[in-house]
Amino acid sequence: MKAIPVPSQRRLVLLNRLLSDYQEKTITSQKIETLAGFSAALIRRDISLLGVKCGASNGYKVNELKLALEDFFSFSQKESRCCIVGLGRMGQILLDNTELENSPYKLVAGFDSNVNRTEILHSIFPLHPTTMLENVIQQENISYAILTVHKKEAQDMATRLTSCGIRGIVNYTPCILSVPQTVKVENVNFLTALEILNAECNSSA
């Protein structure tokens, strides 16, 4: 199987999410274009990189496509343990988020430099001061971190996270993090997202 470029991987991850609620047995690239906004030609090229083939009119077998996506991305029910670092406004919102329910991703710990927050906030998983971060991450075998600290703390915290075995960071801070090449960062920032949208809209105008 060919290596899949990152833009194609992102589209295929979104396709996998789309298919999770799709009820028909087959789906055409034209239908995917309607539902997801990717061009039919582009999605056919992306899917061909998975080794899945179909006629343009017959469509893809949904189960076969799901299996190919699960195989490539190692999507499975194997549990991946996660933590939230930073329990300010955004971190507290995420404490109550139910989006990870029925997924293989499980929040098992939260951290904050303000000890008072870790004592008064309610959560279904333990909350710890950041002084315990390295020990808890290693003891709980945590792979992914959701970073919501103040921007002044972001890089130092990212460095601590990567030094104790974190494989990936969902970065809700406005900072561009410097991490080892073996660690992946997904930036989630409203201002940056709006700037990208603005650039794309203006470039296509």
C-alpha positions, 0 to 999 in steps of 0.5 A: 500500500502506498504512503498516504499524504497527510491531507488525504489522511485528514479527509479519510478520518472525516470519511470514517466519522461520516460512515459511522452513521451511514445506513446504506450498504453502498456509497458513491464518491458523488454521495460523499461529495454531497455529504462531506464537501470533498470533490468526488475525484479527490475522494476517489483518489484518497480511497484508492490509496487504501487499496479499495476499488469500485466503479464510479457508478456502483459505489463502495461497499460501506463495510469494506470501506470501513474495514479498510479505514480501520485497518490503515489507521488502526481504528479499533476498540483498543483503549487509548488513555488520555488526560486533560492538562489545564482546568480553566474555563476550556478544561472545565468544559471538556470535563463535561464533554460526552463526545468520547463516550462509546469511543476507544478514547478514555479520559482517565486524569486531569491536571492543573497547577492550581491545587484548589481547582483539582479539589473542588471540581467534580469529575468522573476521573481523578484530578491531580496537581501538575506536580504529579503529572509525570508519575500519573501519566506513566502509572496510568499508561496515558498516550494522549494529552489535551492541552488547555493551559495558559499560553505562558505555560504551554511550551513548558507543559508540552515539553514535560508531556513529551518527556514522559511518553505522551505520543500526541497532543490536542493543543487548545492553546494559541501557541505553536508547540515545539515537540520531538518529531515522534510526537504529533500535535493537532492544533485546535484554535478558534482564531487560527481556524477563522484565519485559515477560513478567511485565507481559503475564502479570499483565495478562491474568490 
